Amino acid sequence: MTDQWTARTSAGATFSRAIRRDPAQALLVFDFDGTLSHIVSDPSQARMVEASAEAMKRLAKAKVQMAIISGRPVSSLIELADAYDRRGLANAHLFGQYGAEYLNMTTGEFSKPNPKPEIIKARTDLAALSRVFPGSHVEDKGLAVALHVRNTEHPDSVYVAVEDECREIAGRYGLTVEPGRYVWELRGASVNKGDALRELISELKPAAVMFAGDDLGDIAAFEALSEIKLHGGPGSSELRSTCAVVSASPEAPDLINYADILCKGPDGVAAWLGWLASEVTRRSPRDTGLDLEQNL
């Protein structure tokens, strides 16, 4: 444990042991922005924290399975995560658009629904709204469109001011509203990160699963993880250990309530992943390292 992260529950404190029992039966699932990368003013400039990428490479070498579930399109994930050049992502499962898109990095299997024509109409309306608030901008995600207000002069007040209009536009075109950190996203698909996580667990049937996220759009995945652990579901008969990792931010304080491991932003996630990789790859099968349970 360091000042970058802390184990808040026994599930978080013992998760490394669950992975060490059989790394090939462990699944680590990540959000991207705010978790594996820092939030930046220009979303196209986001990049993975190198320390996280290095830890994921070590864990993947130990046969731990990896996945990313992001609001970004898969094509954006591939570019910004350097997915084809990262050894830690060579066999990963990439879900884009909250799970509407899917790429299996091992097999090349790729699925993507056609975008709704209503997205184009909503984009026009959001662009008009953006002109009212200097510094805001519209991002076209293909299956979704988003209004970012982080770069306005008063992002907190602007975020609140545009909510009703964003929801009205979404209702006008039958779209799903996804609030985020200084962003309102309108999506054509109703699938969420929880759906994607359930699908992955059902397919892979892992014994240990972690999900790491930082934003409101990640709540569905945190809740799905808890629900599967408590009440079962496809693939749950093999599931013995779960861990919710929260990349904390002042913009989404309520997520702390889900945390088994609480990290100070993406750098904290990187620090915890580095520690986890060291624990999982230690030669001795005994837990002779840091006993986190003593610190709970």
C-alpha positions, 0 to 999 in steps of 0.5 A: 500500500502507498499514498497512491492507493489503498485497499478499502475492503478484504476483497481488495486486500486479498485479490492478488492471492486469487490471481496467484492461484491461477493467473490464466483464470483471472480477468482484468477489465479497465475503463480507458479515460480517467483510468488508464489515461489521464483526462485531457482537454483534447480527447484525441491527445489522451494516452495510456500511462506508461507505468500501467502499460508496463504492469499490464505487459507483466500481468499478460506474460503471466497469462492474466486476461485483459479487457478494456470497455470504453465509451470511445470507438474501438478504432480510437482505443487501438490508436490511443492505447497503441493496442497493436504495439502493447504486449499487454494488449496483444490478446485483449478484448476491446469494447467500444461505445460502452460495449456496442463495438467489440474486437478480439485482439487474438482472433481479429473478430470485430463487430459494430452496428450501423449508426442511427441516422438520428445521431446525425440530427442530434449532432447538428442540434448539439453543435448549435448548443455548443455555439452558445457556450464558448469553449465547448465542443462536439465530438462525433463518435460514430454511434454516439455524439458528445458535448464536452464543456471542460474547456469553457470558462465555468465548466461546473455551471455550464455542465448543469446549464446544458443538461436539460437541453441535452436530454431534450435532444436525446428524447427528440431522437430516441437516444440514450443519455450518458453523463460523464466528467464535463461531458454529455453523451447521446448514444444510439445503442442502449447497451452499457458497460455492465452488459459488456462485462456480463457478456465477457464473464459469461464467455470466459468464465474466469475465477477472479475478475476486476473492473477499474473505472472512474466515471458515472458511465462505469457504475453499470459495470461496478453494479454488474460485478457486484450483482454477479458475485452476489446473485449469480448469472452466466459464468458465475459458477466459476467466479470466486473473487471480484475486485472493484478499483476506483480511480478517484476524482472530485468530479465523480465522488460517489464512485468511492462507495464502490471501491475495494481498491481506491486509487488517486487517479490514473497514476494511482491505478498505475501504482496499484497495477505495478504492485499487483504485477509484482505480487502475481509474478513473485516466485514463491507461491506463498503470500510473504509480501505485504499483508493488506488485511492488517491495514483495513 
